[in-house]
Amino acid sequence: MLPPYLLLVRAGFRRHSTYLTASFAGLFTNTVFGLLRVAVLLAVVASAGRVAGYDAADTSTFVWLGQGLLAVVLLWPDRQLAERVRSGDVAIDLARPWNLQAALLAQDIGRAGHAVLIRLAPPVAFGAAVLPFRWPDSPWSAVLFAVSTTLAVVVSFALRFLLDLTAFWMLDNRGVVGIYASGSGLACGLTIPLAFFPDVLRAALYATPFPALMQTPIDVFSERGPTAALIGHQVLWAAVLLAAGRLVLARATRKLVVQGG
């Protein structure tokens, strides 16, 4: 029999595999938006020949990997934990014989595994078939991309977990989530490559966890920059944010006030 947390990984995968219609609808939407984004960025690159080291193939690779990773990393919170805090159902979760943070992370990894199959692989295959695409020169880069993507999921989960925990102190944390959502897409390298930014701004962004969510896995796949440093940045932020989540959760449960039912 599988260990309990591996069972939760499997449960997370199965849960999302039951909603195939929604998954394929999301895949279609991702592909359409990918075509729009790649058209805009290719026009920018074509006008200059090359921008910050990005040619047409690099730009197409950036867009299609980003579109695929969006659902895998799950950049924006779904607020499920926050809603359970608001309703009081989190008291049941805290009473269960598990580590709440580890249990939710295990389920999120299962969700991400399903998204890799349905939301990452098809857009990348489509983009590589119809547009120039930059495949890695070394097969090890594909392995390291898988490692980097897993770390990106962990960092994203840790950030979303912290955002959801603000519901312990707020009646409604949608404002905090909205502020996060409005800036995270640009800061993580989803909208445009971070290499397009001025050096000072790019250095400031790399002092935050946001590049670890999207730009780093893409750079590892594209073999741009020192891979060890890129993955090390992800490992550091994953450790810091998970530790912060444990501390905040412990603080929150000491003064839990159940609202509602």
C-alpha positions in Angstrom: 0.0 0.0 0.0 1.2 3.5 -0.8 2.2 5.8 2.0 -0.5 8.3 3.0 0.9 11.4 1.3 1.5 9.5 -2.0 -2.2 8.5 -1.8 -3.0 12.2 -1.6 -0.8 12.8 -4.7 -2.8 10.1 -6.5 -6.1 11.6 -5.2 -5.1 15.0 -6.6 -4.4 13.5 -10.0 -7.7 11.5 -10.1 -9.7 14.5 -8.9 -8.7 16.6 -11.8 -8.8 13.8 -14.3 -12.5 13.5 -13.8 -13.1 17.0 -15.3 -11.7 16.3 -18.8 -14.2 18.6 -20.5 -13.0 21.5 -18.4 -9.4 20.5 -19.0 -9.8 20.4 -22.8 -11.7 23.7 -22.7 -8.7 25.2 -20.8 -6.3 23.7 -23.3 -8.2 25.3 -26.2 -8.2 28.7 -24.5 -4.5 28.4 -23.7 -3.7 27.6 -27.3 -5.7 30.5 -28.7 -4.1 32.9 -26.3 -0.7 31.4 -27.1 -1.2 32.2 -30.8 -2.1 35.8 -29.9 0.9 36.2 -27.6 3.4 34.6 -30.0 2.1 36.9 -32.8 2.8 40.0 -30.7 6.2 39.0 -29.4 7.3 37.7 -32.8 6.4 41.1 -34.3 8.6 42.8 -31.7 11.5 40.4 -32.3 11.1 40.7 -36.1 11.3 44.5 -35.9 14.7 44.4 -34.1 16.1 41.1 -35.4 16.9 40.0 -31.9 15.8 41.3 -28.5 17.9 40.5 -25.4 19.2 37.4 -27.0 15.8 36.1 -28.1 15.3 35.3 -31.8 12.1 33.9 -33.4 12.7 30.3 -32.1 13.5 31.5 -28.6 10.4 33.7 -28.5 8.1 30.9 -29.7 9.6 28.5 -27.2 9.1 31.0 -24.4 5.4 31.5 -25.3 4.4 27.9 -25.7 6.3 26.7 -22.6 4.7 29.6 -20.6 1.2 28.8 -21.8 1.7 25.1 -20.8 3.3 25.9 -17.5 0.5 28.3 -16.5 -1.9 25.5 -15.6 0.8 23.3 -14.2 2.3 25.9 -11.8 -1.2 27.3 -11.1 0.0 30.9 -10.8 -3.2 32.3 -9.2 -4.8 31.0 -6.0 -8.1 29.1 -6.2 -8.9 30.2 -2.6 -10.3 26.8 -1.6 -8.4 26.9 1.8 -9.4 30.5 2.3 -13.1 29.6 1.8 -12.8 26.7 4.3 -11.3 29.1 6.8 -14.2 31.5 6.2 -16.8 28.8 6.6 -15.1 27.1 9.6 -14.6 23.8 7.8 -10.8 24.3 8.3 -11.4 23.1 11.9 -12.1 19.6 10.5 -8.9 19.8 8.4 -6.8 20.7 11.4 -8.3 17.9 13.5 -7.2 15.2 11.0 -4.1 13.2 11.7 -2.0 14.8 9.0 0.2 17.9 8.4 -2.2 20.2 6.7 0.5 22.0 4.6 2.1 18.7 3.5 -1.3 17.1 2.7 -2.4 20.1 0.5 1.1 20.1 -1.2 0.7 16.4 -2.0 -2.7 17.0 -3.6 -1.3 20.0 -5.5 1.5 17.9 -7.0 -1.1 15.3 -8.2 -3.0 18.2 -9.8 0.1 19.4 -11.5 0.9 16.0 -12.8 -2.4 15.8 -14.5 -1.9 19.3 -15.9 1.5 18.3 -17.4 -0.3 15.7 -19.6 -3.3 17.7 -20.6 -2.2 21.4 -20.4 1.6 21.4 -21.0 2.4 18.7 -23.5 -0.2 19.5 -26.1 0.5 23.3 -26.5 4.2 22.6 -26.6 3.7 20.0 -29.3 1.4 22.3 -31.3 3.8 25.2 -31.0 6.8 23.1 -32.1 4.8 21.8 -35.1 3.7 25.1 -36.5 6.4 27.6 -35.5 10.2 27.7 -35.0 11.0 26.0 -31.7 14.2 25.7 -29.7 14.7 22.2 -28.3 17.5 21.8 -25.7 20.8 20.5 -27.0 21.4 18.2 -24.1 18.9 15.5 -23.0 19.9 16.3 -19.4 18.2 19.7 -19.9 14.9 17.9 -20.3 15.4 16.1 -17.0 16.4 19.3 -15.3 13.4 21.0 -16.8 11.2 18.4 -15.0 13.1 19.1 -11.7 12.7 22.8 -12.2 9.0 22.5 -13.0 8.4 20.5 -9.9 10.2 23.1 -7.8 8.1 25.8 -9.5 4.9 24.0 -8.4 6.2 23.8 -4.8 7.1 27.5 -4.8 3.8 28.4 -6.3 1.9 26.2 -3.7 3.9 27.8 -0.9 2.9 31.3 -2.1 -0.7 30.4 -2.5 -0.8 28.7 0.9 0.5 31.9 2.5 -2.1 33.9 0.7 -4.9 31.6 1.8 -3.7 31.8 5.4 -4.4 35.6 5.4 -8.1 34.5 5.7 -7.4 33.7 9.3 -7.1 37.4 10.0 -9.4 38.8 7.3 -13.1 38.3 6.7 -12.4 38.2 3.0 -8.9 37.9 1.5 -9.9 38.6 -2.1 -8.2 42.0 -2.1 -4.9 40.4 -1.2 -5.3 37.8 -3.8 -6.2 40.4 -6.4 -3.1 42.4 -5.7 -1.0 39.3 -6.0 -2.7 38.3 -9.3 -2.3 41.7 -10.8 1.5 41.7 -10.5 2.6 38.1 -10.4 2.2 37.4 -14.1 4.6 40.2 -15.1 7.0 39.5 -12.3 7.3 35.8 -13.0 8.0 36.1 -16.7 4.7 35.0 -18.0 3.9 38.2 -20.0 7.3 38.9 -21.4 10.7 37.4 -20.8 12.5 38.9 -17.8 15.5 39.4 -20.0 13.6 42.2 -21.7 13.6 44.3 -18.5 16.4 46.7 -17.5 19.2 45.2 -15.5 18.3 46.9 -12.3 14.7 45.8 -12.4 15.6 42.3 -13.4 18.0 42.0 -10.5 15.3 43.2 -8.1 12.9 40.6 -9.4 15.4 37.8 -8.9 15.6 38.9 -5.2 12.0 37.6 -5.0 10.5 34.1 -5.6 8.5 35.2 -8.7 11.1 34.2 -11.4 11.2 30.7 -9.9 7.5 30.2 -11.0 7.8 30.5 -14.8 11.0 32.1 -16.1 13.4 29.6 -14.5 11.8 26.4 -15.9 11.7 28.1 -19.3 15.4 29.1 -19.0 16.4 25.7 -17.9 14.7 24.1 -20.9 16.2 26.7 -23.3 19.6 26.4 -21.6 19.8 30.1 -20.9 22.0 30.9 -17.9 23.7 28.8 -15.3 21.3 25.9 -14.5 22.7 25.2 -11.1 22.2 28.8 -10.0 18.7 28.9 -11.4 17.6 25.7 -9.7 19.4 26.8 -6.5 17.3 29.9 -6.5 14.1 27.8 -6.7 15.3 25.4 -3.9 16.1 28.4 -1.6 12.7 30.0 -2.1 10.8 26.7 -1.8 12.5 26.1 1.6 12.0 29.7 2.8 8.3 29.8 1.8 7.4 26.4 3.1 9.0 27.2 6.4 7.1 30.6 6.5 3.9 28.7 5.8 4.4 26.4 8.7 5.1 29.3 11.1 2.1 31.3 9.9 -0.2 28.2 10.1 1.0 27.5 13.7 0.4 31.2 14.6 -3.1 31.1 13.0 -4.3 27.9 14.7 -3.4 29.3 18.2 -5.9 32.1 17.7 -8.4 30.4 15.4 -11.9 32.0 15.4 -14.4 29.9 13.5 -16.7 32.2 11.5 -20.0 31.1 10.2 -21.5 27.6 10.6 
